[in-house]
């Protein structure tokens, strides 16, 4: 285990939205973020694909629905939480295009604000 990063940067309303979710969802998401701070990846997380491959998606669910949180550690030494939302619809694992577009936009803005990617 490596040393921990500073506190995560929570973009837009991600932290408030997470705080409004159930304890079960907060526990899953919080555990995954803590793991990421120590350079690890939670079993509830996996890298996204394609142009978002440097973004990690955490999946959680409770009796009210399915939730997703996206973060990246590939911008300088900062862990940035890009998005948190309740997934619309209950079937299928694909993230809707409107959500992917929002994540792309937030990732681009985060790179502009927090510097270039590690190792580049």
Secondary structure as GFF3:
##gff-version 3
##sequence-region A 1 120
A	DSSP	beta_strand	9	10	.	.	.	ID=ss1
A	DSSP	alpha_helix	14	19	.	.	.	ID=ss2
A	DSSP	alpha_helix	23	37	.	.	.	ID=ss3
A	DSSP	beta_strand	45	47	.	.	.	ID=ss4
A	DSSP	three_ten_helix	50	52	.	.	.	ID=ss5
A	DSSP	beta_strand	56	62	.	.	.	ID=ss6
A	DSSP	beta_strand	65	75	.	.	.	ID=ss7
A	DSSP	beta_strand	78	86	.	.	.	ID=ss8
A	DSSP	alpha_helix	97	114	.	.	.	ID=ss9
###
